[in-house]
Amino acid sequence: MKFQYKEEHPFEKRRSEGDKIRRKYPDRVPVIVEKAPKARIGDLDKKKYLVPSDLTVGQFYFLIRKRIHLRPEDALFFIVNNVIPPTSATMGSLYQVRDEHTGLLTAATCRQCRVATSC
């Protein structure tokens, strides 16, 4: 999946920003969240989040659901490194296995996911 944030900001700038954030907030994870291209969900009011590393993916789902005003019966999925992570995983553990070394964790959101087709 192509991330707009990655296309708008060169690798060196993303890495510099990620390193700066991690030095200032070592116990937090910088996360970039974007809507998958064909996702039919509300727009997020912001793309950048700084979350505690011990926050679970399930708790992060709750935070994002509130921001896009998603109904409880509507499903929401995150894709990180072309995988839907388990809700019990911590954001810190996802950060450790991120696909690039910019210091930023990138995730896509969608309502109905097919990982191979990026939603």
C-alpha atoms as an extended CHARMM CRD file, in Angstrom:
* protein
*
       119  EXT
         1         1  MET       CA              0.0000000000        0.0000000000        0.0000000000  PROA      1               0.0000000000
         2         2  LYS       CA              1.2090000000        3.4850000000       -0.7870000000  PROA      2               0.0000000000
         3         3  PHE       CA              1.1080000000        5.9860000000        2.0180000000  PROA      3               0.0000000000
         4         4  GLN       CA              0.5320000000        9.6180000000        1.1160000000  PROA      4               0.0000000000
         5         5  TYR       CA              2.7130000000       10.6810000000        4.0430000000  PROA      5               0.0000000000
         6         6  LYS       CA              5.6330000000        8.6430000000        2.6890000000  PROA      6               0.0000000000
         7         7  GLU       CA              5.2130000000       10.1410000000       -0.7630000000  PROA      7               0.0000000000
         8         8  GLU       CA              5.0640000000       13.7150000000        0.5600000000  PROA      8               0.0000000000
         9         9  HSD       CA              8.0350000000       13.4180000000        2.9340000000  PROA      9               0.0000000000
        10        10  PRO       CA             11.4220000000       12.0390000000        1.8380000000  PROA      10              0.0000000000
        11        11  PHE       CA             12.9560000000        9.1270000000        3.7530000000  PROA      11              0.0000000000
        12        12  GLU       CA             15.6380000000       11.2770000000        5.4290000000  PROA      12              0.0000000000
        13        13  LYS       CA             13.0550000000       13.7550000000        6.7220000000  PROA      13              0.0000000000
        14        14  ARG       CA             10.8800000000       10.9400000000        8.0930000000  PROA      14              0.0000000000
        15        15  ARG       CA             13.8920000000        9.3090000000        9.7520000000  PROA      15              0.0000000000
        16        16  SER       CA             15.0350000000       12.6110000000       11.2720000000  PROA      16              0.0000000000
        17        17  GLU       CA             11.5380000000       13.2950000000       12.5990000000  PROA      17              0.0000000000
        18        18  GLY       CA             11.2250000000        9.7630000000       14.0060000000  PROA      18              0.0000000000
        19        19  ASP       CA             14.6350000000        9.9180000000       15.7030000000  PROA      19              0.0000000000
        20        20  LYS       CA             13.8450000000       13.3080000000       17.2390000000  PROA      20              0.0000000000
        21        21  ILE       CA             10.5190000000       12.0750000000       18.6250000000  PROA      21              0.0000000000
        22        22  ARG       CA             12.0320000000        8.8640000000       20.0230000000  PROA      22              0.0000000000
        23        23  ARG       CA             14.8210000000       10.8110000000       21.7720000000  PROA      23              0.0000000000
        24        24  LYS       CA             12.3370000000       13.1930000000       23.3540000000  PROA      24              0.0000000000
        25        25  TYR       CA              9.7170000000       10.5290000000       24.1910000000  PROA      25              0.0000000000
        26        26  PRO       CA             11.5260000000        7.1670000000       24.5380000000  PROA      26              0.0000000000
        27        27  ASP       CA              8.5050000000        5.4310000000       26.1050000000  PROA      27              0.0000000000
        28        28  ARG       CA              6.1380000000        6.4280000000       23.2930000000  PROA      28              0.0000000000
        29        29  VAL       CA              5.6070000000        5.2500000000       19.7340000000  PROA      29              0.0000000000
        30        30  PRO       CA              5.1260000000        7.7060000000       16.8490000000  PROA      30              0.0000000000
        31        31  VAL       CA              2.4050000000        6.3410000000       14.5570000000  PROA      31              0.0000000000
        32        32  ILE       CA              1.2500000000        7.5670000000       11.1510000000  PROA      32              0.0000000000
        33        33  VAL       CA             -2.3230000000        6.4300000000       10.4060000000  PROA      33              0.0000000000
        34        34  GLU       CA             -3.8950000000        6.8170000000        6.9850000000  PROA      34              0.0000000000
        35        35  LYS       CA             -7.1100000000        5.5920000000        5.4820000000  PROA      35              0.0000000000
        36        36  ALA       CA             -6.6170000000        2.8170000000        2.9290000000  PROA      36              0.0000000000
        37        37  PRO       CA             -7.2920000000        4.0710000000       -0.6240000000  PROA      37              0.0000000000
        38        38  LYS       CA            -10.6560000000        2.3250000000       -1.0880000000  PROA      38              0.0000000000
        39        39  ALA       CA            -11.7790000000        2.4270000000        2.5390000000  PROA      39              0.0000000000
        40        40  ARG       CA            -15.2640000000        3.7100000000        3.1780000000  PROA      40              0.0000000000
        41        41  ILE       CA            -14.7350000000        5.2380000000        6.5820000000  PROA      41              0.0000000000
        42        42  GLY       CA            -14.6510000000        8.7850000000        7.8580000000  PROA      42              0.0000000000
        43        43  ASP       CA            -11.5460000000       10.8850000000        7.4870000000  PROA      43              0.0000000000
        44        44  LEU       CA             -9.1990000000       11.2180000000       10.4130000000  PROA      44              0.0000000000
        45        45  ASP       CA             -8.6630000000       14.7500000000       11.6810000000  PROA      45              0.0000000000
        46        46  LYS       CA             -4.9330000000       14.0390000000       11.9620000000  PROA      46              0.0000000000
        47        47  LYS       CA             -2.4330000000       11.4480000000       10.7340000000  PROA      47              0.0000000000
        48        48  LYS       CA              0.2120000000       11.5880000000       13.4510000000  PROA      48              0.0000000000
        49        49  TYR       CA             -0.2230000000       10.0220000000       16.8670000000  PROA      49              0.0000000000
        50        50  LEU       CA              2.1710000000        9.6080000000       19.7710000000  PROA      50              0.0000000000
        51        51  VAL       CA              1.0030000000        6.6950000000       21.9060000000  PROA      51              0.0000000000
        52        52  PRO       CA              2.4060000000        4.8600000000       24.9430000000  PROA      52              0.0000000000
        53        53  SER       CA              4.4250000000        1.8230000000       23.8840000000  PROA      53              0.0000000000
        54        54  ASP       CA              2.3940000000       -0.4070000000       26.2230000000  PROA      54              0.0000000000
        55        55  LEU       CA             -0.9190000000        0.6200000000       24.5980000000  PROA      55              0.0000000000
        56        56  THR       CA             -2.5120000000       -2.4160000000       22.9610000000  PROA      56              0.0000000000
        57        57  VAL       CA             -3.6900000000       -2.4420000000       19.3680000000  PROA      57              0.0000000000
        58        58  GLY       CA             -7.2240000000       -2.9530000000       20.7190000000  PROA      58              0.0000000000
        59        59  GLN       CA             -6.9640000000        0.2340000000       22.7780000000  PROA      59              0.0000000000
        60        60  PHE       CA             -5.6020000000        2.0740000000       19.7470000000  PROA      60              0.0000000000
        61        61  TYR       CA             -8.5870000000        0.8060000000       17.7150000000  PROA      61              0.0000000000
        62        62  PHE       CA            -10.8690000000        2.3740000000       20.3200000000  PROA      62              0.0000000000
        63        63  LEU       CA             -9.0340000000        5.6940000000       20.1150000000  PROA      63              0.0000000000
        64        64  ILE       CA             -9.2660000000        5.7990000000       16.2980000000  PROA      64              0.0000000000
        65        65  ARG       CA            -12.9070000000        4.6380000000       16.2680000000  PROA      65              0.0000000000
        66        66  LYS       CA            -13.8200000000        7.6210000000       18.4550000000  PROA      66              0.0000000000
        67        67  ARG       CA            -11.9850000000       10.0410000000       16.1580000000  PROA      67              0.0000000000
        68        68  ILE       CA            -13.8060000000        8.8570000000       13.0140000000  PROA      68              0.0000000000
        69        69  HSD       CA            -17.1560000000        8.3950000000       14.7820000000  PROA      69              0.0000000000
        70        70  LEU       CA            -17.5100000000        4.7600000000       13.7360000000  PROA      70              0.0000000000
        71        71  ARG       CA            -20.5880000000        2.9070000000       14.9600000000  PROA      71              0.0000000000
        72        72  PRO       CA            -19.9750000000        0.0040000000       17.3750000000  PROA      72              0.0000000000
        73        73  GLU       CA            -21.3160000000       -2.5360000000       14.8630000000  PROA      73              0.0000000000
        74        74  ASP       CA            -18.9080000000       -1.3940000000       12.1210000000  PROA      74              0.0000000000
        75        75  ALA       CA            -15.6310000000       -3.2730000000       11.8320000000  PROA      75              0.0000000000
        76        76  LEU       CA            -12.3050000000       -1.4660000000       11.7080000000  PROA      76              0.0000000000
        77        77  PHE       CA             -8.9670000000       -2.9740000000       10.7460000000  PROA      77              0.0000000000
        78        78  PHE       CA             -5.3750000000       -1.7940000000       10.8270000000  PROA      78              0.0000000000
        79        79  ILE       CA             -2.7610000000       -3.0350000000        8.4160000000  PROA      79              0.0000000000
        80        80  VAL       CA              0.8610000000       -2.8340000000        9.5120000000  PROA      80              0.0000000000
        81        81  ASN       CA              3.5180000000       -4.3390000000        7.2170000000  PROA      81              0.0000000000
        82        82  ASN       CA              0.7170000000       -5.9600000000        5.1460000000  PROA      82              0.0000000000
        83        83  VAL       CA             -0.5730000000       -7.8120000000        8.2180000000  PROA      83              0.0000000000
        84        84  ILE       CA             -3.5610000000       -7.2460000000       10.4910000000  PROA      84              0.0000000000
        85        85  PRO       CA             -1.9440000000       -7.2660000000       13.9530000000  PROA      85              0.0000000000
        86        86  PRO       CA             -3.6090000000       -9.0280000000       16.9020000000  PROA      86              0.0000000000
        87        87  THR       CA             -5.5320000000       -6.7110000000       19.2050000000  PROA      87              0.0000000000
        88        88  SER       CA             -3.5050000000       -7.9820000000       22.1650000000  PROA      88              0.0000000000
        89        89  ALA       CA             -0.1920000000       -6.8280000000       20.6370000000  PROA      89              0.0000000000
        90        90  THR       CA              1.3090000000       -3.6550000000       22.0550000000  PROA      90              0.0000000000
        91        91  MET       CA              2.1260000000       -0.6800000000       19.8880000000  PROA      91              0.0000000000
        92        92  GLY       CA              5.7110000000       -1.0060000000       21.1380000000  PROA      92              0.0000000000
        93        93  SER       CA              5.9640000000       -4.5540000000       19.7780000000  PROA      93              0.0000000000
        94        94  LEU       CA              4.6210000000       -3.4010000000       16.3940000000  PROA      94              0.0000000000
        95        95  TYR       CA              7.1470000000       -0.5900000000       16.3920000000  PROA      95              0.0000000000
        96        96  GLN       CA              9.9720000000       -3.0960000000       16.8770000000  PROA      96              0.0000000000
        97        97  VAL       CA              9.0130000000       -4.9610000000       13.6720000000  PROA      97              0.0000000000
        98        98  ARG       CA              8.1830000000       -1.9760000000       11.4650000000  PROA      98              0.0000000000
        99        99  ASP       CA              9.1230000000       -2.3100000000        7.7940000000  PROA      99              0.0000000000
       100       100  GLU       CA             11.4120000000        0.6920000000        7.4750000000  PROA      100             0.0000000000
       101       101  HSD       CA             13.9030000000        2.3840000000        9.7440000000  PROA      101             0.0000000000
       102       102  THR       CA             12.4870000000        5.9000000000        9.8370000000  PROA      102             0.0000000000
       103       103  GLY       CA             11.5040000000        5.7240000000       13.4840000000  PROA      103             0.0000000000
       104       104  LEU       CA              7.8170000000        5.9930000000       12.5340000000  PROA      104             0.0000000000
       105       105  LEU       CA              5.2330000000        3.2100000000       12.5700000000  PROA      105             0.0000000000
       106       106  THR       CA              2.7960000000        3.4460000000        9.6420000000  PROA      106             0.0000000000
       107       107  ALA       CA             -0.6630000000        1.8690000000        9.6640000000  PROA      107             0.0000000000
       108       108  ALA       CA             -3.5870000000        1.8530000000        7.2470000000  PROA      108             0.0000000000
       109       109  THR       CA             -7.2240000000        1.7330000000        8.3430000000  PROA      109             0.0000000000
       110       110  CYS       CA            -10.1900000000        0.1720000000        6.5760000000  PROA      110             0.0000000000
       111       111  ARG       CA            -13.5860000000       -1.3340000000        7.3820000000  PROA      111             0.0000000000
       112       112  GLN       CA            -13.4360000000       -4.5650000000        5.3850000000  PROA      112             0.0000000000
       113       113  CYS       CA             -9.9500000000       -5.8110000000        4.7780000000  PROA      113             0.0000000000
       114       114  ARG       CA             -8.3290000000       -8.1330000000        2.3560000000  PROA      114             0.0000000000
       115       115  VAL       CA             -4.6510000000       -7.7900000000        3.1600000000  PROA      115             0.0000000000
       116       116  ALA       CA             -3.4880000000       -8.9100000000       -0.2800000000  PROA      116             0.0000000000
       117       117  THR       CA             -5.5170000000       -6.1610000000       -1.9540000000  PROA      117             0.0000000000
       118       118  SER       CA             -4.8610000000       -3.4860000000        0.6900000000  PROA      118             0.0000000000
       119       119  CYS       CA             -8.5550000000       -3.1570000000        1.5620000000  PROA      119             0.0000000000
